[in-house]
Amino acid sequence: MGVALLPLASELNFHIELLDVDSDPELVARYGANLPVLLHGSKELCQYFLEIAKVRDYLGKIC
């Protein structure tokens, strides 16, 4: 999902932070097999695959 998000991040000028869930027991407990997941803060935007329209809509509302 991170690679799929790169063109949108470049277009809309936002930063992507990738986290290794397996290195953090709290994240493993929270997300387990529900990966990849896209978050903005604590807001979950997508799981498993990038939903570009949903992300664009969300960013449009917060910017």
Phi and psi restraints in degrees (range 20) as a CNS / XPLOR table:
assign (resid 1 and name C) (resid 2 and name N)
       (resid 2 and name CA) (resid 2 and name C) 1.0 -59.7 20.0 2
assign (resid 2 and name N) (resid 2 and name CA)
       (resid 2 and name C) (resid 3 and name N) 1.0 -44.8 20.0 2
assign (resid 2 and name C) (resid 3 and name N)
       (resid 3 and name CA) (resid 3 and name C) 1.0 -65.9 20.0 2
assign (resid 3 and name N) (resid 3 and name CA)
       (resid 3 and name C) (resid 4 and name N) 1.0 -40.7 20.0 2
assign (resid 3 and name C) (resid 4 and name N)
       (resid 4 and name CA) (resid 4 and name C) 1.0 -65.3 20.0 2
assign (resid 4 and name N) (resid 4 and name CA)
       (resid 4 and name C) (resid 5 and name N) 1.0 -26.2 20.0 2
assign (resid 4 and name C) (resid 5 and name N)
       (resid 5 and name CA) (resid 5 and name C) 1.0 -82.2 20.0 2
assign (resid 5 and name N) (resid 5 and name CA)
       (resid 5 and name C) (resid 6 and name N) 1.0 -18.0 20.0 2
assign (resid 5 and name C) (resid 6 and name N)
       (resid 6 and name CA) (resid 6 and name C) 1.0 -55.7 20.0 2
assign (resid 6 and name N) (resid 6 and name CA)
       (resid 6 and name C) (resid 7 and name N) 1.0 -47.3 20.0 2
assign (resid 6 and name C) (resid 7 and name N)
       (resid 7 and name CA) (resid 7 and name C) 1.0 -60.8 20.0 2
assign (resid 7 and name N) (resid 7 and name CA)
       (resid 7 and name C) (resid 8 and name N) 1.0 -38.7 20.0 2
assign (resid 7 and name C) (resid 8 and name N)
       (resid 8 and name CA) (resid 8 and name C) 1.0 -68.2 20.0 2
assign (resid 8 and name N) (resid 8 and name CA)
       (resid 8 and name C) (resid 9 and name N) 1.0 -40.2 20.0 2
assign (resid 8 and name C) (resid 9 and name N)
       (resid 9 and name CA) (resid 9 and name C) 1.0 -63.0 20.0 2
assign (resid 9 and name N) (resid 9 and name CA)
       (resid 9 and name C) (resid 10 and name N) 1.0 -39.8 20.0 2
assign (resid 9 and name C) (resid 10 and name N)
       (resid 10 and name CA) (resid 10 and name C) 1.0 -66.7 20.0 2
assign (resid 10 and name N) (resid 10 and name CA)
       (resid 10 and name C) (resid 11 and name N) 1.0 -44.0 20.0 2
assign (resid 10 and name C) (resid 11 and name N)
       (resid 11 and name CA) (resid 11 and name C) 1.0 -63.0 20.0 2
assign (resid 11 and name N) (resid 11 and name CA)
       (resid 11 and name C) (resid 12 and name N) 1.0 -44.2 20.0 2
assign (resid 11 and name C) (resid 12 and name N)
       (resid 12 and name CA) (resid 12 and name C) 1.0 -100.1 20.0 2
assign (resid 12 and name N) (resid 12 and name CA)
       (resid 12 and name C) (resid 13 and name N) 1.0 1.5 20.0 2
assign (resid 12 and name C) (resid 13 and name N)
       (resid 13 and name CA) (resid 13 and name C) 1.0 58.6 20.0 2
assign (resid 13 and name N) (resid 13 and name CA)
       (resid 13 and name C) (resid 14 and name N) 1.0 60.1 20.0 2
assign (resid 13 and name C) (resid 14 and name N)
       (resid 14 and name CA) (resid 14 and name C) 1.0 -128.9 20.0 2
assign (resid 14 and name N) (resid 14 and name CA)
       (resid 14 and name C) (resid 15 and name N) 1.0 161.3 20.0 2
assign (resid 14 and name C) (resid 15 and name N)
       (resid 15 and name CA) (resid 15 and name C) 1.0 -95.9 20.0 2
assign (resid 15 and name N) (resid 15 and name CA)
       (resid 15 and name C) (resid 16 and name N) 1.0 139.6 20.0 2
assign (resid 15 and name C) (resid 16 and name N)
       (resid 16 and name CA) (resid 16 and name C) 1.0 -109.8 20.0 2
assign (resid 16 and name N) (resid 16 and name CA)
       (resid 16 and name C) (resid 17 and name N) 1.0 130.8 20.0 2
assign (resid 16 and name C) (resid 17 and name N)
       (resid 17 and name CA) (resid 17 and name C) 1.0 -116.1 20.0 2
assign (resid 17 and name N) (resid 17 and name CA)
       (resid 17 and name C) (resid 18 and name N) 1.0 118.4 20.0 2
assign (resid 17 and name C) (resid 18 and name N)
       (resid 18 and name CA) (resid 18 and name C) 1.0 -94.9 20.0 2
assign (resid 18 and name N) (resid 18 and name CA)
       (resid 18 and name C) (resid 19 and name N) 1.0 133.1 20.0 2
assign (resid 18 and name C) (resid 19 and name N)
       (resid 19 and name CA) (resid 19 and name C) 1.0 -117.1 20.0 2
assign (resid 19 and name N) (resid 19 and name CA)
       (resid 19 and name C) (resid 20 and name N) 1.0 140.6 20.0 2
assign (resid 19 and name C) (resid 20 and name N)
       (resid 20 and name CA) (resid 20 and name C) 1.0 -87.6 20.0 2
assign (resid 20 and name N) (resid 20 and name CA)
       (resid 20 and name C) (resid 21 and name N) 1.0 98.2 20.0 2
assign (resid 20 and name C) (resid 21 and name N)
       (resid 21 and name CA) (resid 21 and name C) 1.0 -59.2 20.0 2
assign (resid 21 and name N) (resid 21 and name CA)
       (resid 21 and name C) (resid 22 and name N) 1.0 -37.6 20.0 2
assign (resid 21 and name C) (resid 22 and name N)
       (resid 22 and name CA) (resid 22 and name C) 1.0 -64.0 20.0 2
assign (resid 22 and name N) (resid 22 and name CA)
       (resid 22 and name C) (resid 23 and name N) 1.0 -18.6 20.0 2
assign (resid 22 and name C) (resid 23 and name N)
       (resid 23 and name CA) (resid 23 and name C) 1.0 -88.2 20.0 2
assign (resid 23 and name N) (resid 23 and name CA)
       (resid 23 and name C) (resid 24 and name N) 1.0 -2.2 20.0 2
assign (resid 23 and name C) (resid 24 and name N)
       (resid 24 and name CA) (resid 24 and name C) 1.0 -130.2 20.0 2
assign (resid 24 and name N) (resid 24 and name CA)
       (resid 24 and name C) (resid 25 and name N) 1.0 109.2 20.0 2
assign (resid 24 and name C) (resid 25 and name N)
       (resid 25 and name CA) (resid 25 and name C) 1.0 -56.4 20.0 2
assign (resid 25 and name N) (resid 25 and name CA)
       (resid 25 and name C) (resid 26 and name N) 1.0 -32.9 20.0 2
assign (resid 25 and name C) (resid 26 and name N)
       (resid 26 and name CA) (resid 26 and name C) 1.0 -66.5 20.0 2
assign (resid 26 and name N) (resid 26 and name CA)
       (resid 26 and name C) (resid 27 and name N) 1.0 -42.1 20.0 2
assign (resid 26 and name C) (resid 27 and name N)
       (resid 27 and name CA) (resid 27 and name C) 1.0 -68.5 20.0 2
assign (resid 27 and name N) (resid 27 and name CA)
       (resid 27 and name C) (resid 28 and name N) 1.0 -37.8 20.0 2
assign (resid 27 and name C) (resid 28 and name N)
       (resid 28 and name CA) (resid 28 and name C) 1.0 -60.7 20.0 2
assign (resid 28 and name N) (resid 28 and name CA)
       (resid 28 and name C) (resid 29 and name N) 1.0 -44.4 20.0 2
assign (resid 28 and name C) (resid 29 and name N)
       (resid 29 and name CA) (resid 29 and name C) 1.0 -65.0 20.0 2
assign (resid 29 and name N) (resid 29 and name CA)
       (resid 29 and name C) (resid 30 and name N) 1.0 -37.6 20.0 2
assign (resid 29 and name C) (resid 30 and name N)
       (resid 30 and name CA) (resid 30 and name C) 1.0 -74.8 20.0 2
assign (resid 30 and name N) (resid 30 and name CA)
       (resid 30 and name C) (resid 31 and name N) 1.0 -42.7 20.0 2
assign (resid 30 and name C) (resid 31 and name N)
       (resid 31 and name CA) (resid 31 and name C) 1.0 -110.3 20.0 2
assign (resid 31 and name N) (resid 31 and name CA)
       (resid 31 and name C) (resid 32 and name N) 1.0 -25.6 20.0 2
assign (resid 31 and name C) (resid 32 and name N)
       (resid 32 and name CA) (resid 32 and name C) 1.0 45.3 20.0 2
assign (resid 32 and name N) (resid 32 and name CA)
       (resid 32 and name C) (resid 33 and name N) 1.0 -118.3 20.0 2
assign (resid 32 and name C) (resid 33 and name N)
       (resid 33 and name CA) (resid 33 and name C) 1.0 -88.2 20.0 2
assign (resid 33 and name N) (resid 33 and name CA)
       (resid 33 and name C) (resid 34 and name N) 1.0 1.6 20.0 2
assign (resid 33 and name C) (resid 34 and name N)
       (resid 34 and name CA) (resid 34 and name C) 1.0 -84.5 20.0 2
assign (resid 34 and name N) (resid 34 and name CA)
       (resid 34 and name C) (resid 35 and name N) 1.0 52.3 20.0 2
assign (resid 34 and name C) (resid 35 and name N)
       (resid 35 and name CA) (resid 35 and name C) 1.0 -123.2 20.0 2
assign (resid 35 and name N) (resid 35 and name CA)
       (resid 35 and name C) (resid 36 and name N) 1.0 151.4 20.0 2
assign (resid 35 and name C) (resid 36 and name N)
       (resid 36 and name CA) (resid 36 and name C) 1.0 -74.7 20.0 2
assign (resid 36 and name N) (resid 36 and name CA)
       (resid 36 and name C) (resid 37 and name N) 1.0 162.4 20.0 2
assign (resid 36 and name C) (resid 37 and name N)
       (resid 37 and name CA) (resid 37 and name C) 1.0 -134.3 20.0 2
assign (resid 37 and name N) (resid 37 and name CA)
       (resid 37 and name C) (resid 38 and name N) 1.0 142.7 20.0 2
assign (resid 37 and name C) (resid 38 and name N)
       (resid 38 and name CA) (resid 38 and name C) 1.0 -111.4 20.0 2
assign (resid 38 and name N) (resid 38 and name CA)
       (resid 38 and name C) (resid 39 and name N) 1.0 124.0 20.0 2
assign (resid 38 and name C) (resid 39 and name N)
       (resid 39 and name CA) (resid 39 and name C) 1.0 -122.5 20.0 2
assign (resid 39 and name N) (resid 39 and name CA)
       (resid 39 and name C) (resid 40 and name N) 1.0 151.3 20.0 2
assign (resid 39 and name C) (resid 40 and name N)
       (resid 40 and name CA) (resid 40 and name C) 1.0 -123.0 20.0 2
assign (resid 40 and name N) (resid 40 and name CA)
       (resid 40 and name C) (resid 41 and name N) 1.0 104.3 20.0 2
assign (resid 40 and name C) (resid 41 and name N)
       (resid 41 and name CA) (resid 41 and name C) 1.0 64.0 20.0 2
assign (resid 41 and name N) (resid 41 and name CA)
       (resid 41 and name C) (resid 42 and name N) 1.0 -123.3 20.0 2
assign (resid 41 and name C) (resid 42 and name N)
       (resid 42 and name CA) (resid 42 and name C) 1.0 -98.5 20.0 2
assign (resid 42 and name N) (resid 42 and name CA)
       (resid 42 and name C) (resid 43 and name N) 1.0 -1.4 20.0 2
assign (resid 42 and name C) (resid 43 and name N)
       (resid 43 and name CA) (resid 43 and name C) 1.0 -81.0 20.0 2
assign (resid 43 and name N) (resid 43 and name CA)
       (resid 43 and name C) (resid 44 and name N) 1.0 119.5 20.0 2
assign (resid 43 and name C) (resid 44 and name N)
       (resid 44 and name CA) (resid 44 and name C) 1.0 -84.5 20.0 2
assign (resid 44 and name N) (resid 44 and name CA)
       (resid 44 and name C) (resid 45 and name N) 1.0 123.5 20.0 2
assign (resid 44 and name C) (resid 45 and name N)
       (resid 45 and name CA) (resid 45 and name C) 1.0 -99.3 20.0 2
assign (resid 45 and name N) (resid 45 and name CA)
       (resid 45 and name C) (resid 46 and name N) 1.0 -42.3 20.0 2
assign (resid 45 and name C) (resid 46 and name N)
       (resid 46 and name CA) (resid 46 and name C) 1.0 -149.1 20.0 2
assign (resid 46 and name N) (resid 46 and name CA)
       (resid 46 and name C) (resid 47 and name N) 1.0 153.1 20.0 2
assign (resid 46 and name C) (resid 47 and name N)
       (resid 47 and name CA) (resid 47 and name C) 1.0 -129.8 20.0 2
assign (resid 47 and name N) (resid 47 and name CA)
       (resid 47 and name C) (resid 48 and name N) 1.0 145.0 20.0 2
assign (resid 47 and name C) (resid 48 and name N)
       (resid 48 and name CA) (resid 48 and name C) 1.0 73.8 20.0 2
assign (resid 48 and name N) (resid 48 and name CA)
       (resid 48 and name C) (resid 49 and name N) 1.0 -45.9 20.0 2
assign (resid 48 and name C) (resid 49 and name N)
       (resid 49 and name CA) (resid 49 and name C) 1.0 -147.0 20.0 2
assign (resid 49 and name N) (resid 49 and name CA)
       (resid 49 and name C) (resid 50 and name N) 1.0 156.9 20.0 2
assign (resid 49 and name C) (resid 50 and name N)
       (resid 50 and name CA) (resid 50 and name C) 1.0 -77.8 20.0 2
assign (resid 50 and name N) (resid 50 and name CA)
       (resid 50 and name C) (resid 51 and name N) 1.0 124.8 20.0 2
assign (resid 50 and name C) (resid 51 and name N)
       (resid 51 and name CA) (resid 51 and name C) 1.0 -103.8 20.0 2
assign (resid 51 and name N) (resid 51 and name CA)
       (resid 51 and name C) (resid 52 and name N) 1.0 89.5 20.0 2
assign (resid 51 and name C) (resid 52 and name N)
       (resid 52 and name CA) (resid 52 and name C) 1.0 -57.7 20.0 2
assign (resid 52 and name N) (resid 52 and name CA)
       (resid 52 and name C) (resid 53 and name N) 1.0 -44.1 20.0 2
assign (resid 52 and name C) (resid 53 and name N)
       (resid 53 and name CA) (resid 53 and name C) 1.0 -60.6 20.0 2
assign (resid 53 and name N) (resid 53 and name CA)
       (resid 53 and name C) (resid 54 and name N) 1.0 -40.9 20.0 2
assign (resid 53 and name C) (resid 54 and name N)
       (resid 54 and name CA) (resid 54 and name C) 1.0 -65.4 20.0 2
assign (resid 54 and name N) (resid 54 and name CA)
       (resid 54 and name C) (resid 55 and name N) 1.0 -41.9 20.0 2
assign (resid 54 and name C) (resid 55 and name N)
       (resid 55 and name CA) (resid 55 and name C) 1.0 -66.7 20.0 2
assign (resid 55 and name N) (resid 55 and name CA)
       (resid 55 and name C) (resid 56 and name N) 1.0 -44.3 20.0 2
assign (resid 55 and name C) (resid 56 and name N)
       (resid 56 and name CA) (resid 56 and name C) 1.0 -59.1 20.0 2
assign (resid 56 and name N) (resid 56 and name CA)
       (resid 56 and name C) (resid 57 and name N) 1.0 -43.9 20.0 2
assign (resid 56 and name C) (resid 57 and name N)
       (resid 57 and name CA) (resid 57 and name C) 1.0 -61.8 20.0 2
assign (resid 57 and name N) (resid 57 and name CA)
       (resid 57 and name C) (resid 58 and name N) 1.0 -46.7 20.0 2
assign (resid 57 and name C) (resid 58 and name N)
       (resid 58 and name CA) (resid 58 and name C) 1.0 -61.6 20.0 2
assign (resid 58 and name N) (resid 58 and name CA)
       (resid 58 and name C) (resid 59 and name N) 1.0 -47.7 20.0 2
assign (resid 58 and name C) (resid 59 and name N)
       (resid 59 and name CA) (resid 59 and name C) 1.0 -63.6 20.0 2
assign (resid 59 and name N) (resid 59 and name CA)
       (resid 59 and name C) (resid 60 and name N) 1.0 -35.0 20.0 2
assign (resid 59 and name C) (resid 60 and name N)
       (resid 60 and name CA) (resid 60 and name C) 1.0 -62.7 20.0 2
assign (resid 60 and name N) (resid 60 and name CA)
       (resid 60 and name C) (resid 61 and name N) 1.0 -33.2 20.0 2
assign (resid 60 and name C) (resid 61 and name N)
       (resid 61 and name CA) (resid 61 and name C) 1.0 -77.6 20.0 2
assign (resid 61 and name N) (resid 61 and name CA)
       (resid 61 and name C) (resid 62 and name N) 1.0 -30.9 20.0 2
assign (resid 61 and name C) (resid 62 and name N)
       (resid 62 and name CA) (resid 62 and name C) 1.0 -96.4 20.0 2
assign (resid 62 and name N) (resid 62 and name CA)
       (resid 62 and name C) (resid 63 and name N) 1.0 -13.1 20.0 2
